[in-house]
Amino acid sequence: MNLVELLEHARQFAIERDWEQYHSPKNLSMALAGEAAELMEHFQWLTTSESEREALSAKTLSDIELEMADIFIYLLRLSERLDIDLTDATLKKIAINAEKYPVELAKGNAVKYNRRDDE
C-alpha cells in the first residue's frame, strides 16, 4: 500500500465512524502530540543501550510499533486536512537541513547549526 492509499484508508476509517467532525487540525495536532508522549514513555528512564531494539522485549517493541502507527495515522490525517503533501514537505525539509548541516561541518557532530560558532 502506498502513501496515498494509506491516507485514503485512514480517512475512510474516520468517515465510517463519523469522526471527521472531531478531526480538526487543532485536535489532530494535539492527538499526535499525545501519542508522541506515549511513545516516549516506553523509553523514559532507559539508558541509550537499553533503548536499542535488541534490548527491548517483544511486548515493548510491539507496543512501540503501535504508538508509532498512531502517530503516523494522525500525521496523515493532519496532512490531509491542511492539504500538505508529506512527500513534498519531507523532500523540502531534507533540502533545508542539507543547507543547515553541510557534510563537511556536520559529519559526526551533533551540534545544532545555530550553535556551531559557540564551540
C-alpha positions in Angstrom: 0.0 0.0 0.0 1.4 3.4 -0.9 1.1 6.7 1.0 -1.9 7.9 -0.9 -3.8 4.6 -0.4 -2.8 4.6 3.3 -4.1 8.2 3.7 -7.4 7.2 2.0 -7.7 4.1 4.2 -7.2 6.3 7.4 -9.7 8.8 6.0 -12.3 6.1 5.3 -11.9 4.7 8.8 -12.7 8.1 10.3 -15.7 8.7 7.9 -17.2 5.3 8.7 -17.2 6.2 12.4 -18.4 9.8 11.9 -15.1 11.1 13.4 -14.4 13.7 10.7 -16.2 16.2 12.9 -13.5 15.8 15.6 -10.6 15.8 13.2 -9.8 19.5 13.1 -6.2 20.4 12.6 -6.1 21.6 16.2 -7.4 18.3 17.5 -5.3 16.2 15.2 -2.1 18.0 16.2 -2.9 17.6 19.9 -3.7 13.9 19.5 -0.4 13.5 17.6 1.5 15.1 20.5 -0.3 12.9 23.0 0.7 9.8 21.0 4.3 11.0 20.8 4.3 11.3 24.6 3.0 7.8 24.9 5.8 6.6 22.6 8.4 8.5 24.8 7.1 6.7 27.9 8.4 3.4 26.5 11.9 4.9 26.5 11.7 7.0 29.7 14.4 6.1 32.2 16.2 3.6 29.8 19.8 4.0 29.1 20.8 4.5 25.4 21.8 0.8 25.1 18.6 -0.3 26.8 16.6 1.6 24.2 18.1 -0.4 21.3 15.9 -2.9 19.5 18.0 -5.9 20.8 17.4 -4.9 24.4 13.7 -4.4 24.1 11.2 -7.2 24.9 8.9 -8.4 22.1 5.9 -6.9 24.0 7.6 -3.5 24.4 8.6 -3.5 20.7 5.0 -4.3 19.7 3.7 -1.5 21.9 6.2 0.9 20.4 5.2 -0.2 16.9 1.5 0.6 17.7 2.3 4.0 19.2 4.3 4.8 16.0 1.4 3.8 13.9 -0.9 6.1 15.9 1.4 9.0 15.4 1.6 8.2 11.7 -2.2 8.0 11.3 -2.7 11.4 13.0 0.1 12.9 10.8 -1.6 11.5 7.7 -5.0 12.9 8.7 -3.4 16.3 9.6 -1.7 16.5 6.3 -4.9 15.7 4.5 -6.9 18.4 6.5 -4.2 21.0 5.7 -3.7 19.8 2.1 0.1 19.2 2.7 1.8 16.7 0.6 4.0 14.8 3.1 6.4 13.5 0.4 7.0 17.0 -1.0 7.3 18.5 2.5 9.8 15.9 3.6 11.9 16.4 0.5 11.8 20.1 1.1 12.8 19.8 4.7 15.7 17.4 3.8 17.0 20.0 1.4 16.7 22.8 4.0 18.6 20.6 6.5 21.3 19.8 3.9 22.0 23.6 3.7 22.0 23.9 7.5 24.1 20.9 8.0 26.6 20.5 5.2 28.5 17.2 5.4 31.9 18.9 6.0 30.5 20.7 9.1 28.0 18.2 10.4 29.5 14.8 9.9 29.9 13.1 13.3 28.8 16.3 15.0 25.5 16.7 16.8 25.8 20.5 17.4 22.8 22.4 16.2 23.6 24.6 13.2 22.9 27.9 15.1 25.4 26.9 17.9 28.4 26.0 15.7 30.2 29.2 16.4 29.8 28.7 20.2 32.4 26.0 20.2 
